[in-house]
Amino acid sequence: MNLPGLGSSNRFFIPERDQRWPHLLTALLAMSALVVLALGLVGWPRLKSTSIHYDLIRLRDQVGELEQRERVLMLELESERSPQRLAERARALGLVPSAPAGVMAAAASEVVQ
């Protein structure tokens, strides 16, 4: 009895290995490797660009925080440089005002605090 696609149905035949199977398996593995390689070549740059995008967002937030800190520090610096603040600190350190321009300063023993 002959079955279509299976060949002879004699159970006493020694089955022979199909010679096409190793070639088919090799071709299937090669095609799978090519598909994985193509997906890697397409997917890796997209993954990197997404990662870079998130880094950029984080860095922009950090720049905003640093700019805000710079503004606060500049205001603090200007308040420390103000003439009133400098005069207060000079008095706290025991400094005396200088003589006006064109007037001779008195000797150190004559300065009264």
JOJOLIN-V605067 format. One record per pair of residues at least 24 apart in sequence whose C-alpha atoms are under 6 Angstrom apart, sorted by the first residue. I is the first residue (numbers start at 1). J is the second residue. D is the distance in Angstrom with one decimal. If there is no record, write none. Layout:
I J D
I J D
This chain:
none
